[in-house]
Amino acid sequence: MDIDSITAFFMWCTILNVALLLLSSLICLCAGDWVYRIHSKWFSISRETFNVAIYSFIGLYKILVFGFNLIPYIALLIVA
C-alpha cells in the first residue's frame, strides 16, 4: 500500500464516521423522547440516566473518531 491509498482510506473513514456521528446526534436531539421510549422498553432506565448514557456515548464516539480517523488523516496530508 502506498501513502495515497492510506490517505484516501482515512479520508473516507473520517467522512463516514463524522456522518454517523452527526446522524446519531440529530436523532437524539430531534427524537430523544422516541429513542428513550424504545430503550426504556428494553431496559429499566430513568430518563436522567439515559441522558447521561447517550451524552457519554456521543462524546466518546467523537473523541474516538477524532483520535483514530481525523488526526491520522491530517498527519498523512502533512507528510504527503
Distance bins in CASP14 RR format, pairs under 12 A and 6 or more apart:
PFRMAT RR
TARGET T0000
AUTHOR 0000-0000-0000
RMODE 2
METHOD distances of the structure
MODEL  1
1 7 0 0 0 0 0 1 0 0 0 0 0
1 8 0 0 0 0 0 1 0 0 0 0 0
1 9 0 0 0 0 1 0 0 0 0 0 0
1 10 0 0 0 0 0 1 0 0 0 0 0
1 76 0 0 0 0 0 1 0 0 0 0 0
2 8 0 0 0 0 0 1 0 0 0 0 0
2 9 0 0 0 0 0 1 0 0 0 0 0
2 76 0 0 0 0 0 1 0 0 0 0 0
2 80 0 0 0 0 1 0 0 0 0 0 0
3 9 0 0 0 0 0 1 0 0 0 0 0
3 10 0 0 0 0 0 1 0 0 0 0 0
3 72 0 0 0 0 0 1 0 0 0 0 0
3 73 0 0 0 0 0 1 0 0 0 0 0
3 75 0 0 0 0 0 1 0 0 0 0 0
3 76 1 0 0 1 0 0 0 0 0 0 0
3 77 0 0 0 0 0 1 0 0 0 0 0
3 78 0 0 0 0 0 1 0 0 0 0 0
3 79 1 0 0 1 0 0 0 0 0 0 0
3 80 1 0 1 0 0 0 0 0 0 0 0
4 10 0 0 0 0 0 1 0 0 0 0 0
4 11 0 0 0 0 0 1 0 0 0 0 0
4 76 0 0 0 0 1 0 0 0 0 0 0
4 77 0 0 0 0 0 1 0 0 0 0 0
4 79 0 0 0 0 0 1 0 0 0 0 0
4 80 1 0 0 1 0 0 0 0 0 0 0
5 11 0 0 0 0 0 1 0 0 0 0 0
5 12 0 0 0 0 0 1 0 0 0 0 0
5 76 0 0 0 0 0 1 0 0 0 0 0
5 80 0 0 0 0 0 1 0 0 0 0 0
6 12 0 0 0 0 0 1 0 0 0 0 0
6 13 0 0 0 0 0 1 0 0 0 0 0
6 72 0 0 0 0 1 0 0 0 0 0 0
6 73 0 0 0 0 1 0 0 0 0 0 0
6 75 0 0 0 0 0 1 0 0 0 0 0
6 76 1 0 0 1 0 0 0 0 0 0 0
6 77 0 0 0 0 0 1 0 0 0 0 0
6 79 0 0 0 0 0 1 0 0 0 0 0
6 80 0 0 0 0 1 0 0 0 0 0 0
7 13 0 0 0 0 0 1 0 0 0 0 0
7 14 0 0 0 0 0 1 0 0 0 0 0
7 69 0 0 0 0 0 1 0 0 0 0 0
7 72 0 0 0 0 1 0 0 0 0 0 0
7 73 1 0 0 1 0 0 0 0 0 0 0
7 74 0 0 0 0 0 1 0 0 0 0 0
7 75 0 0 0 0 1 0 0 0 0 0 0
7 76 1 0 1 0 0 0 0 0 0 0 0
7 77 1 0 0 1 0 0 0 0 0 0 0
7 78 0 0 0 0 0 1 0 0 0 0 0
7 79 0 0 0 0 1 0 0 0 0 0 0
7 80 1 0 1 0 0 0 0 0 0 0 0
8 14 0 0 0 0 0 1 0 0 0 0 0
8 15 0 0 0 0 0 1 0 0 0 0 0
8 73 0 0 0 0 1 0 0 0 0 0 0
8 76 0 0 0 0 1 0 0 0 0 0 0
8 77 0 0 0 0 0 1 0 0 0 0 0
8 80 0 0 0 0 0 1 0 0 0 0 0
9 15 0 0 0 0 0 1 0 0 0 0 0
9 16 0 0 0 0 0 1 0 0 0 0 0
9 69 0 0 0 0 1 0 0 0 0 0 0
9 72 0 0 0 0 1 0 0 0 0 0 0
9 73 0 0 0 0 1 0 0 0 0 0 0
9 76 0 0 0 0 1 0 0 0 0 0 0
10 16 0 0 0 0 0 1 0 0 0 0 0
10 17 0 0 0 0 0 1 0 0 0 0 0
10 65 0 0 0 0 0 1 0 0 0 0 0
10 67 0 0 0 0 0 1 0 0 0 0 0
10 68 0 0 0 0 1 0 0 0 0 0 0
10 69 1 0 0 1 0 0 0 0 0 0 0
10 70 0 0 0 0 1 0 0 0 0 0 0
10 71 0 0 0 0 1 0 0 0 0 0 0
10 72 1 0 1 0 0 0 0 0 0 0 0
10 73 1 1 0 0 0 0 0 0 0 0 0
10 74 0 0 0 0 1 0 0 0 0 0 0
10 75 0 0 0 0 1 0 0 0 0 0 0
10 76 1 0 0 1 0 0 0 0 0 0 0
10 77 0 0 0 0 1 0 0 0 0 0 0
10 79 0 0 0 0 0 1 0 0 0 0 0
10 80 0 0 0 0 0 1 0 0 0 0 0
11 17 0 0 0 0 0 1 0 0 0 0 0
11 18 0 0 0 0 0 1 0 0 0 0 0
11 69 0 0 0 0 1 0 0 0 0 0 0
11 70 0 0 0 0 1 0 0 0 0 0 0
11 72 0 0 0 0 0 1 0 0 0 0 0
11 73 1 0 1 0 0 0 0 0 0 0 0
11 74 0 0 0 0 0 1 0 0 0 0 0
11 76 0 0 0 0 1 0 0 0 0 0 0
11 77 0 0 0 0 1 0 0 0 0 0 0
11 80 0 0 0 0 0 1 0 0 0 0 0
12 18 0 0 0 0 0 1 0 0 0 0 0
12 19 0 0 0 0 0 1 0 0 0 0 0
12 69 0 0 0 0 1 0 0 0 0 0 0
12 73 0 0 0 0 1 0 0 0 0 0 0
13 19 0 0 0 0 0 1 0 0 0 0 0
13 20 0 0 0 0 0 1 0 0 0 0 0
13 64 0 0 0 0 0 1 0 0 0 0 0
13 65 0 0 0 0 1 0 0 0 0 0 0
13 66 0 0 0 0 0 1 0 0 0 0 0
13 67 0 0 0 0 0 1 0 0 0 0 0
13 68 0 0 0 0 1 0 0 0 0 0 0
13 69 1 0 1 0 0 0 0 0 0 0 0
13 70 0 0 0 0 1 0 0 0 0 0 0
13 71 0 0 0 0 0 1 0 0 0 0 0
13 72 0 0 0 0 1 0 0 0 0 0 0
13 73 1 0 0 1 0 0 0 0 0 0 0
13 76 0 0 0 0 0 1 0 0 0 0 0
14 20 0 0 0 0 0 1 0 0 0 0 0
14 21 0 0 0 0 0 1 0 0 0 0 0
14 64 0 0 0 0 0 1 0 0 0 0 0
14 65 1 0 0 1 0 0 0 0 0 0 0
14 66 0 0 0 0 1 0 0 0 0 0 0
14 67 0 0 0 0 0 1 0 0 0 0 0
14 68 0 0 0 0 1 0 0 0 0 0 0
14 69 1 0 1 0 0 0 0 0 0 0 0
14 70 1 0 1 0 0 0 0 0 0 0 0
14 71 0 0 0 0 1 0 0 0 0 0 0
14 72 0 0 0 0 1 0 0 0 0 0 0
14 73 1 0 1 0 0 0 0 0 0 0 0
14 74 0 0 0 0 1 0 0 0 0 0 0
14 76 0 0 0 0 0 1 0 0 0 0 0
14 77 0 0 0 0 0 1 0 0 0 0 0
15 21 0 0 0 0 0 1 0 0 0 0 0
15 22 0 0 0 0 0 1 0 0 0 0 0
15 65 0 0 0 0 0 1 0 0 0 0 0
15 69 0 0 0 0 1 0 0 0 0 0 0
15 70 0 0 0 0 0 1 0 0 0 0 0
15 73 0 0 0 0 1 0 0 0 0 0 0
16 22 0 0 0 0 0 1 0 0 0 0 0
16 23 0 0 0 0 0 1 0 0 0 0 0
16 65 0 0 0 0 1 0 0 0 0 0 0
16 69 0 0 0 0 1 0 0 0 0 0 0
16 70 0 0 0 0 0 1 0 0 0 0 0
17 23 0 0 0 0 0 1 0 0 0 0 0
17 24 0 0 0 0 0 1 0 0 0 0 0
17 61 0 0 0 0 1 0 0 0 0 0 0
17 62 0 0 0 0 1 0 0 0 0 0 0
17 63 0 0 0 0 0 1 0 0 0 0 0
17 64 0 0 0 0 1 0 0 0 0 0 0
17 65 1 0 1 0 0 0 0 0 0 0 0
17 66 0 0 0 0 1 0 0 0 0 0 0
17 67 0 0 0 0 0 1 0 0 0 0 0
17 68 0 0 0 0 1 0 0 0 0 0 0
17 69 1 0 1 0 0 0 0 0 0 0 0
17 70 0 0 0 0 1 0 0 0 0 0 0
17 73 0 0 0 0 0 1 0 0 0 0 0
18 24 0 0 0 0 0 1 0 0 0 0 0
18 25 0 0 0 0 0 1 0 0 0 0 0
18 61 0 0 0 0 0 1 0 0 0 0 0
18 62 0 0 0 0 1 0 0 0 0 0 0
18 64 0 0 0 0 0 1 0 0 0 0 0
18 65 1 0 0 1 0 0 0 0 0 0 0
18 66 0 0 0 0 1 0 0 0 0 0 0
18 69 1 0 0 1 0 0 0 0 0 0 0
18 70 1 0 0 1 0 0 0 0 0 0 0
18 73 0 0 0 0 0 1 0 0 0 0 0
19 25 0 0 0 0 0 1 0 0 0 0 0
19 26 0 0 0 0 0 1 0 0 0 0 0
19 65 0 0 0 0 0 1 0 0 0 0 0
19 69 0 0 0 0 0 1 0 0 0 0 0
20 26 0 0 0 0 0 1 0 0 0 0 0
20 27 0 0 0 0 0 1 0 0 0 0 0
20 58 0 0 0 0 0 1 0 0 0 0 0
20 61 0 0 0 0 1 0 0 0 0 0 0
20 62 0 0 0 0 0 1 0 0 0 0 0
20 64 0 0 0 0 0 1 0 0 0 0 0
20 65 0 0 0 0 1 0 0 0 0 0 0
20 69 0 0 0 0 0 1 0 0 0 0 0
21 27 0 0 0 0 0 1 0 0 0 0 0
21 28 0 0 0 0 0 1 0 0 0 0 0
21 57 0 0 0 0 0 1 0 0 0 0 0
21 58 1 0 0 1 0 0 0 0 0 0 0
21 59 0 0 0 0 1 0 0 0 0 0 0
21 60 0 0 0 0 0 1 0 0 0 0 0
21 61 1 0 1 0 0 0 0 0 0 0 0
21 62 1 0 1 0 0 0 0 0 0 0 0
21 63 0 0 0 0 0 1 0 0 0 0 0
21 64 0 0 0 0 1 0 0 0 0 0 0
21 65 1 0 1 0 0 0 0 0 0 0 0
21 66 0 0 0 0 1 0 0 0 0 0 0
21 69 0 0 0 0 0 1 0 0 0 0 0
21 70 0 0 0 0 0 1 0 0 0 0 0
22 28 0 0 0 0 0 1 0 0 0 0 0
22 29 0 0 0 0 0 1 0 0 0 0 0
22 30 0 0 0 0 0 1 0 0 0 0 0
22 58 0 0 0 0 0 1 0 0 0 0 0
22 61 0 0 0 0 0 1 0 0 0 0 0
22 62 0 0 0 0 0 1 0 0 0 0 0
22 65 0 0 0 0 0 1 0 0 0 0 0
23 29 0 0 0 0 0 1 0 0 0 0 0
23 30 0 0 0 0 0 1 0 0 0 0 0
23 31 0 0 0 0 0 1 0 0 0 0 0
23 58 0 0 0 0 0 1 0 0 0 0 0
23 61 0 0 0 0 0 1 0 0 0 0 0
24 30 0 0 0 0 0 1 0 0 0 0 0
24 31 0 0 0 0 0 1 0 0 0 0 0
24 32 0 0 0 0 0 1 0 0 0 0 0
24 35 0 0 0 0 1 0 0 0 0 0 0
24 54 0 0 0 0 1 0 0 0 0 0 0
24 55 0 0 0 0 0 1 0 0 0 0 0
24 57 0 0 0 0 1 0 0 0 0 0 0
24 58 1 0 0 1 0 0 0 0 0 0 0
24 59 0 0 0 0 0 1 0 0 0 0 0
24 60 0 0 0 0 0 1 0 0 0 0 0
24 61 1 0 0 1 0 0 0 0 0 0 0
24 62 0 0 0 0 0 1 0 0 0 0 0
24 65 0 0 0 0 0 1 0 0 0 0 0
25 31 0 0 0 0 0 1 0 0 0 0 0
25 32 0 0 0 0 0 1 0 0 0 0 0
25 35 0 0 0 0 0 1 0 0 0 0 0
25 54 0 0 0 0 1 0 0 0 0 0 0
25 55 0 0 0 0 0 1 0 0 0 0 0
25 57 0 0 0 0 0 1 0 0 0 0 0
25 58 1 0 1 0 0 0 0 0 0 0 0
25 59 0 0 0 0 1 0 0 0 0 0 0
25 61 0 0 0 0 1 0 0 0 0 0 0
25 62 0 0 0 0 1 0 0 0 0 0 0
25 65 0 0 0 0 0 1 0 0 0 0 0
26 32 0 0 0 0 0 1 0 0 0 0 0
26 35 0 0 0 0 0 1 0 0 0 0 0
26 58 0 0 0 0 0 1 0 0 0 0 0
27 33 0 0 0 0 0 1 0 0 0 0 0
27 34 0 0 0 0 1 0 0 0 0 0 0
27 35 1 0 0 1 0 0 0 0 0 0 0
27 36 0 0 0 0 0 1 0 0 0 0 0
27 38 0 0 0 0 0 1 0 0 0 0 0
27 54 0 0 0 0 1 0 0 0 0 0 0
27 58 0 0 0 0 0 1 0 0 0 0 0
28 34 0 0 0 0 1 0 0 0 0 0 0
28 35 1 0 0 1 0 0 0 0 0 0 0
28 36 0 0 0 0 1 0 0 0 0 0 0
28 38 0 0 0 0 0 1 0 0 0 0 0
28 39 0 0 0 0 0 1 0 0 0 0 0
28 50 0 0 0 0 1 0 0 0 0 0 0
28 51 0 0 0 0 1 0 0 0 0 0 0
28 53 0 0 0 0 0 1 0 0 0 0 0
28 54 1 0 1 0 0 0 0 0 0 0 0
28 55 0 0 0 0 1 0 0 0 0 0 0
28 56 0 0 0 0 0 1 0 0 0 0 0
28 57 0 0 0 0 1 0 0 0 0 0 0
28 58 1 0 0 1 0 0 0 0 0 0 0
28 59 0 0 0 0 0 1 0 0 0 0 0
28 61 0 0 0 0 0 1 0 0 0 0 0
29 35 0 0 0 0 0 1 0 0 0 0 0
29 51 0 0 0 0 0 1 0 0 0 0 0
29 54 0 0 0 0 0 1 0 0 0 0 0
29 55 0 0 0 0 0 1 0 0 0 0 0
29 58 0 0 0 0 1 0 0 0 0 0 0
31 37 0 0 0 0 1 0 0 0 0 0 0
31 38 0 0 0 0 1 0 0 0 0 0 0
31 54 0 0 0 0 0 1 0 0 0 0 0
32 38 0 0 0 0 1 0 0 0 0 0 0
32 39 0 0 0 0 1 0 0 0 0 0 0
32 40 0 0 0 0 0 1 0 0 0 0 0
32 47 0 0 0 0 1 0 0 0 0 0 0
32 50 0 0 0 0 1 0 0 0 0 0 0
32 51 0 0 0 0 1 0 0 0 0 0 0
32 54 0 0 0 0 1 0 0 0 0 0 0
32 55 0 0 0 0 0 1 0 0 0 0 0
32 58 0 0 0 0 0 1 0 0 0 0 0
33 39 0 0 0 0 0 1 0 0 0 0 0
33 40 0 0 0 0 0 1 0 0 0 0 0
33 47 0 0 0 0 1 0 0 0 0 0 0
33 50 0 0 0 0 0 1 0 0 0 0 0
33 51 0 0 0 0 0 1 0 0 0 0 0
34 40 0 0 0 0 0 1 0 0 0 0 0
34 41 0 0 0 0 0 1 0 0 0 0 0
35 41 0 0 0 0 0 1 0 0 0 0 0
35 42 0 0 0 0 0 1 0 0 0 0 0
35 45 0 0 0 0 0 1 0 0 0 0 0
35 47 0 0 0 0 0 1 0 0 0 0 0
35 50 0 0 0 0 1 0 0 0 0 0 0
35 51 0 0 0 0 0 1 0 0 0 0 0
35 53 0 0 0 0 0 1 0 0 0 0 0
35 54 1 0 0 1 0 0 0 0 0 0 0
35 57 0 0 0 0 0 1 0 0 0 0 0
35 58 0 0 0 0 0 1 0 0 0 0 0
36 42 0 0 0 0 0 1 0 0 0 0 0
36 43 0 0 0 0 0 1 0 0 0 0 0
36 45 0 0 0 0 1 0 0 0 0 0 0
36 46 0 0 0 0 1 0 0 0 0 0 0
36 47 1 0 0 1 0 0 0 0 0 0 0
36 48 0 0 0 0 0 1 0 0 0 0 0
36 49 0 0 0 0 0 1 0 0 0 0 0
36 50 1 0 1 0 0 0 0 0 0 0 0
36 51 0 0 0 0 1 0 0 0 0 0 0
36 53 0 0 0 0 0 1 0 0 0 0 0
36 54 0 0 0 0 1 0 0 0 0 0 0
37 43 0 0 0 0 0 1 0 0 0 0 0
37 45 0 0 0 0 0 1 0 0 0 0 0
37 47 0 0 0 0 0 1 0 0 0 0 0
37 50 0 0 0 0 0 1 0 0 0 0 0
38 45 0 0 0 0 0 1 0 0 0 0 0
38 50 0 0 0 0 0 1 0 0 0 0 0
39 45 1 0 0 1 0 0 0 0 0 0 0
39 46 0 0 0 0 0 1 0 0 0 0 0
39 47 0 0 0 0 0 1 0 0 0 0 0
39 49 0 0 0 0 0 1 0 0 0 0 0
39 50 1 0 0 1 0 0 0 0 0 0 0
39 51 0 0 0 0 0 1 0 0 0 0 0
39 53 0 0 0 0 1 0 0 0 0 0 0
39 54 0 0 0 0 1 0 0 0 0 0 0
39 57 0 0 0 0 0 1 0 0 0 0 0
40 46 0 0 0 0 1 0 0 0 0 0 0
40 47 0 0 0 0 1 0 0 0 0 0 0
40 49 0 0 0 0 0 1 0 0 0 0 0
40 50 1 0 0 1 0 0 0 0 0 0 0
40 53 0 0 0 0 0 1 0 0 0 0 0
42 50 0 0 0 0 0 1 0 0 0 0 0
43 49 0 0 0 0 1 0 0 0 0 0 0
43 50 0 0 0 0 1 0 0 0 0 0 0
43 53 0 0 0 0 1 0 0 0 0 0 0
44 50 0 0 0 0 0 1 0 0 0 0 0
45 51 0 0 0 0 1 0 0 0 0 0 0
45 52 0 0 0 0 1 0 0 0 0 0 0
45 53 1 0 0 1 0 0 0 0 0 0 0
45 54 0 0 0 0 0 1 0 0 0 0 0
46 52 0 0 0 0 1 0 0 0 0 0 0
46 53 0 0 0 0 0 1 0 0 0 0 0
47 53 0 0 0 0 0 1 0 0 0 0 0
47 54 0 0 0 0 0 1 0 0 0 0 0
48 54 0 0 0 0 0 1 0 0 0 0 0
48 55 0 0 0 0 0 1 0 0 0 0 0
49 55 0 0 0 0 0 1 0 0 0 0 0
49 56 0 0 0 0 0 1 0 0 0 0 0
50 56 0 0 0 0 0 1 0 0 0 0 0
50 57 0 0 0 0 0 1 0 0 0 0 0
51 57 0 0 0 0 0 1 0 0 0 0 0
51 58 0 0 0 0 0 1 0 0 0 0 0
52 58 0 0 0 0 0 1 0 0 0 0 0
52 59 0 0 0 0 0 1 0 0 0 0 0
53 59 0 0 0 0 0 1 0 0 0 0 0
53 60 0 0 0 0 0 1 0 0 0 0 0
54 60 0 0 0 0 0 1 0 0 0 0 0
54 61 0 0 0 0 0 1 0 0 0 0 0
55 61 0 0 0 0 0 1 0 0 0 0 0
55 62 0 0 0 0 0 1 0 0 0 0 0
56 62 0 0 0 0 0 1 0 0 0 0 0
56 63 0 0 0 0 0 1 0 0 0 0 0
57 63 0 0 0 0 0 1 0 0 0 0 0
57 64 0 0 0 0 0 1 0 0 0 0 0
58 64 0 0 0 0 0 1 0 0 0 0 0
58 65 0 0 0 0 0 1 0 0 0 0 0
59 65 0 0 0 0 1 0 0 0 0 0 0
59 66 0 0 0 0 0 1 0 0 0 0 0
60 66 0 0 0 0 0 1 0 0 0 0 0
60 67 0 0 0 0 0 1 0 0 0 0 0
60 68 0 0 0 0 0 1 0 0 0 0 0
61 67 0 0 0 0 0 1 0 0 0 0 0
61 68 0 0 0 0 0 1 0 0 0 0 0
61 69 0 0 0 0 0 1 0 0 0 0 0
62 68 0 0 0 0 0 1 0 0 0 0 0
62 69 0 0 0 0 0 1 0 0 0 0 0
62 70 0 0 0 0 1 0 0 0 0 0 0
63 69 0 0 0 0 0 1 0 0 0 0 0
63 70 0 0 0 0 0 1 0 0 0 0 0
63 71 0 0 0 0 0 1 0 0 0 0 0
64 70 0 0 0 0 0 1 0 0 0 0 0
64 71 0 0 0 0 0 1 0 0 0 0 0
65 71 0 0 0 0 1 0 0 0 0 0 0
65 72 0 0 0 0 0 1 0 0 0 0 0
65 73 0 0 0 0 0 1 0 0 0 0 0
66 72 0 0 0 0 0 1 0 0 0 0 0
66 73 0 0 0 0 0 1 0 0 0 0 0
66 74 0 0 0 0 1 0 0 0 0 0 0
67 73 0 0 0 0 1 0 0 0 0 0 0
67 74 0 0 0 0 0 1 0 0 0 0 0
67 75 0 0 0 0 0 1 0 0 0 0 0
68 75 0 0 0 0 0 1 0 0 0 0 0
69 75 0 0 0 0 0 1 0 0 0 0 0
69 76 0 0 0 0 0 1 0 0 0 0 0
70 76 0 0 0 0 0 1 0 0 0 0 0
70 77 0 0 0 0 0 1 0 0 0 0 0
71 77 0 0 0 0 0 1 0 0 0 0 0
71 78 0 0 0 0 0 1 0 0 0 0 0
72 78 0 0 0 0 0 1 0 0 0 0 0
72 79 0 0 0 0 0 1 0 0 0 0 0
73 79 0 0 0 0 0 1 0 0 0 0 0
73 80 0 0 0 0 0 1 0 0 0 0 0
74 80 0 0 0 0 0 1 0 0 0 0 0
END
